[in-house]
Amino acid sequence: MSTVPPQQDDPAAVNERAEKVFFTILENPPESDPAEHYAWLHANAPVFTTGNGMTVLSRYADVSAALRHRSLGRGKESVQHLTDLPPDVLEPVMARWRRTMVFANPPLHTRMRRAISNAFTPYHVERLRPVIHDHAHALLDALADEPGGNFVSRVSSPLGATLVGELVGVPEADRPLLAKLSPESMRVFDPMTAVAELPMAAAAEMRMAEYFTALMGERMRAPKDDVLSRLTAAHKAGELEDVEVVAACSNLMNAGMDTGVNLMSNGLAILLDHPDQIEVLRRDPGLALRAAEELARLDPPLNLNPRTALADCEVAGVRVAEGQIVISVQGAANRDPSRYTDPDRVDVTRDEGPCLTFGGGIHFCMGAHLGRIMVSELLTCLVTHFSAVKRGGPPERRLGHNIRAFLDLPVTLRR
């Protein structure tokens, strides 16, 4: 993509255009290429404030600093739309939302992360590599028997469900149920979800909570070697409340069954458009982990990472008042030309440091290493076990605020 020249309009006009570009990224229409919008922001408005007071950042350095800023934390930036729910539905959903690591601030965030983090150490995650490889191979082999089959439903979704289910401790027979509930429950936190559809999404979130409440009771009686048992032990020790255990399990399942699935599908979609990069990997499968980082950089499952100012502070040279929202456009930061060489080019050999797809600071994704391994093992299976990897038909993007994902990604594999 060619560099977008700076716009010569007056500051008010530039800010107005920047706001339109930002809201296009936010609304994420399937026909829109976000890379074009990222480039425009970099050239014209890398830092700006919207009419309703949100400060928007798109440069790598600014986004990285904001994600680590001690005065920026979690507030109501992701759930302002939930006031449309009736109180009897809103209150339990909000009670769990406030007690997840994703939306909590210290000291609650610290307590919860401590209880879970040892399950995501490189040692524990590496132990899953053979499991990932075997499951990926079996799923891809089945997909090869169905030319043009949907990679999302046939491979990435069941693979994500298997891995996060193993980690959390969900019995195999129950994973299909949670795989259906998870994406529906995630719509609760999507401001673009229609008001009429919010109760159905909230019902899915509550159904997941009921499921994990029952499973927590089983782990109380008979602990196992899984994350739920670790959380239950922390609950017994008085370190976590029962609602916090349930919220943590739902949050982890959503991460694996939604974000992780999208990470795999988005990455493969990029390679299908760049078959030359598949051949590079075929010649050197050892590049798979580096390729996983590159694909995550180019099309992250979530474009934006919002924070709320917990106190008056300065961000990217802009004064931000307590309660003001700061939006980091991670997708744009990942394509910052001051950080990456030829940032829109797909290069599975690229080695220019980690991207910001997995966030940063205390909210850095604990499953980042697992996500990279999932993608890298999937890529390794594709290039070592199949002689051809091609599109099997037109893909269908998933609609949704701040979501980069596919509903249908037809793929044809040849052994």
Secondary structure, 3 states (H helix, E strand, C coil): CCCCCCCCCCHHHHHHHHHHHHHHHHHCCCCCCHHHHHHHHHHHCCEEECCCCCEEECCHHHHHHHHHCCCEECCCCCCHHHHHCCHHHHHHHHHHHCCCCCCCCCCHHHHHHHHHHHHHCHHHHHCCHHHHHHHHHHHHHHHHCCCCEEHHHHHHHHHHHHHHHHHHCCCHHHHHHHHHHHHHHHHHHCCCCCHHHHHHHHHHHHHHHHHHHHHHHHHHHCCCCCHHHHHHHHHHCCCCCHHHHHHHHHHHHHHHHHHHHHHHHHHHHHHHCCHHHHHHHHHCHHHHHHHHHHHHHHCCCECEEEEEECCCEEECCEEECCCCEEEEEHHHHCCCCCCCCCCCCCCCCCCCCCCCCCCCHHHCCCCHHHHHHHHHHHHHHHHHHCCEEEECCCCEECCCCCECCEEECEEEEEC
